[in-house]
Amino acid sequence: MAFNENSRVKIPTILHLVRLGFEYLSLREQTWDETTNIFTEIFNNSIKHLNPEFTDGDVKLLYDEVSLSIENEDLGKVFYEKLIATSGTRIIDFENFNNNTFNVVTELTYKKDDDEFRPDIILLINGMPTHFAKAAQFI
């Protein structure tokens, strides 16, 4: 067996994450917003689950707010504050973490003008990459 980054690092890590409850998603079978790298269908379903009173319009408005907050030049501060807000809309359920949707993907490319980077493994919570602060530096 040939040993490389996939066999020594990526595959064992993904297997461990799956054992922890993450669902692996193949990018070939998914759609996402390439400007934010948010997996919109997962995001929409998760937000409706966490906020059952939300209409499709409410979810779209929240998506637009999240998109704007990660484009700020503040290294993710506005997005972080939106996440931890204790009143109003829930983007992530911190009280009952099992109410969230957990996925893992590999080689998801981030693009900005002529620059791009592609982390080996990306964790998604409710369709959102968990490293928005790092991505905000890039964007």
Helices and strands as residue ranges (DSSP letters): H 5-5, I 6-10, H 11-19, E 23-24, G 27-29, H 40-50, H 56-71, H 77-84, G 97-99, E 102-106, E 110-112, E 115-117, E 121-125, E 128-129, H 132-138
